[in-house]
Amino acid sequence: MPPAWFSRLRSLLILPPLLLAAGVFLLAMGTREAPERPEPVEPRTPARFLTVPKVDVVPQVIAFGEVRPPRIWNAIAEVPGRIVFIHPDLLVGGFIPSGAVLVRIDPLPYQLALAQAQAQLKELNQQNTNLRTSLDIEERSLELLERELSRQRTLLQDEVAAAGAVEDAERAALQQRRQVQQLRNDLSLVPPRREALQARIDNLARDLENTSVMAPFDLRVVSVAADINQFAAAGQHLAEAFSVDRVEVAAQIPIDRLWTLLLGADQPGAEKQGFAARLGEALDAAPKVRLRAGGLLSHWPGRLVRMAESADPQTRTLGVIVTVDEPYAQPNTQPALTRNLFVEVVLRGHPLKERLVIPRAAVREGQVWVLDEDDRLQSREVDILFHQQDFAVVAAGLSEADRLVLSDLTPAVEGMRIDAHEDEQRRAALISQATGRGSR
């Protein structure tokens, strides 16, 4: 076992290396240069922008409404009788041309009644002829008797004839006058009897004509309530149909949107026109009716014909009546524009020359964000003339050279630095929609 003094000596030997390491560390710290500090870099927030375009804006209003036929016809039996014929296309959904017989009621009873009335008229005409012949004969007889009476009176005055002979002649003349008057009375009754018979014949002829229920126009059948050999009472409903030559769409348009269509129309004396005529002249093209069914888009040219009689007090919309001719003219290329379909009606006004347009979503509470020359964010107040679809027409507050920020920055701070990226595709889509090319 080593002595105690040797253990103490060994513990003291560790001190010199420690002191030497401390001295080297202090020397190094004293001679080291301070590290260079980098200058601070301002952060940039990435955002998309577009240069505000100036284009000829096409005012456009898209309204919605249901297709309805202008004429709905109910076939009613005007005379009673047994149904003996029904048109083979008198089925729900069937098409029947104008003038075709839909239902025929047995005409035989009416034919017989008409023949009987016509025979009675012929008999009455013959009676009239006979009465006139008899009257001519009796009037000639009366003239002879009147002559004889006058002769007898002359003889009586000359005291040649007896008074009895004069009385006999006068009695014969009176009797003959009575017969002539009776014939005249009978003849006077012929005209009213003839008129009554003629009226009955006309009525029977009309009833005979009404035994055939005919299509008043080209129609499509909605419902059928008649069958062969069925007895139809007068006034009974037989079928319902509607016209197919054209249809109408009563499109509901917000009243304030109609104003945008009149912006591009410069019409002298327009204040003297009715609103429907003024609106019709304000349109740059015929209204278009569109039907969207899945991925299929069908369209038909229309005509603005009139306005609704009143505005809707709940929706504050005004009805615009647009008609489409020949809605079934292209059954192979697109579906028929049949009733109760919900369609769009597109109305286009005259172009507004050189107007600034921006995306509608870029306007927030009347303000937009733009970039200055240093790509810093600036707030700008704008006045909007009107909104249409996904864009807004600017009346004041922007110029054509302004760079409009599209991105939704959160938070958006005035003067913040922007890492700007121009969105050419969004600008092209905006121009296409504002000029009307993107919504044809």
Phi, psi and omega in degrees: 000128182289152181293166183291327182292332180289324178294320180292321180296321181293326179289333180283338183293343181280343183293316182302315179297325179294317179296320179296320180293322179294321180294319179297321180295316180294323178296319180293320179293327182286330183264353183284139177277149180290140181291147178284135179265128180288148177292142181293139179254127180289129181290151177241135178262124180290141180201152176264150177214165171220151175280126186298122180270156173241117186223170173275107185276133176262108177298134184216137177235128176250118179244168183229146179191174180259146177281134179216146177283145179287336181231125174242128186241133175250122178279121182238135175287117180273342178228150178279156177157174180275133180284122182248351181208140174225134180300136183298336179265009177282072179228158179300123182091356182284149176258134180228130182285162179298139178088350180287147178278119179276311183222138175237127176267145184311114185274352187302312180301325181283328175295317179296315180296322179292318178297321179295317180294321178294324177294321178295325178292320177297318179297319179295320178297322178292319176300320179297318178297316180297319180296319179295322177295315179296322180295321178299318181294314183292325178293324176293320177298321180296322178298318178297317180293322178296321178297316179297320178296319179295321179295318181295323178294322178295316178297324178295320179293328178274004180059035177259322181257158179274158179296328179296323179295323178294318180296319179297318179294321180292321179296319179294320179295318179298316179298321179291323177299321178298318180294319178297317180295324179296318178295320177297320176298317179297321178293325180293337179276347182294313182303312178296325177295323178294318179297318179296316178296320180294320177296320178295321178296316179298319180294318179292323177296320178293320177297320178297320177294324182285353174292342176254114178270114188249151178288122181285343179200172175298126189220165173237134188279135178258315181210155181227132179230029180229152178215158182296143181067007175280143176273125180255127176274157178297130182089001181284139178286130181251319183196163175230140182208168177224159182287152183239003181286336177197164175227163178237148175236118176266090184273134180265121183239132173302137186299323181290337179284334177297332180297325182295331180289336183270355185295321185269004184260119176253097188239106176299135179074015183294336182293344179269355182268160170289158185295323180297317179293320179295318178295321179298320179286336179286343180283136180275342180210167179294145176301150180239132177258127183236143177236122177255122179225095185065234177271004182263130176240115178248149181214153181223143173286141181234179178224132175282118186252326181190172176255159176293158185287340181202163178273155177279117184290339181275313182267351182054047178239159179240136182279130175246121184267118179243134180249146178237124179274148177050060182291346179253019187286337183234063183290341183270338183259339179202161182292156179290145178272076185269170188292154179074002173288142178264116189232168173261147173237120183255122177245127182242133177263181178290145183298143172265119189287132169049070178245144177280133179232144178221160175298140183297325183289345181283345182266124180230111180055042176078013181229153174228164176253132178233167179252138175272191183295332182265017181060036175256151187281133176228141177268140182222130175276138182229150172255127182260126177289310175194159175258148177208123181052240183257013181228165179233143177264123186270130176267326181198156176112344180226162174232169185296333184273354183292146176257113185266129179281130181260329185290148177271098184273130179224110356275158175256118185242133178303127177090358181292149183278139186240135169270091193276139176226122182283134181257087181292326181294318179293324179294318179296320178294323178296315180296319181298318181288320182292325179276358176089358181282337184270003182225029180283000000 
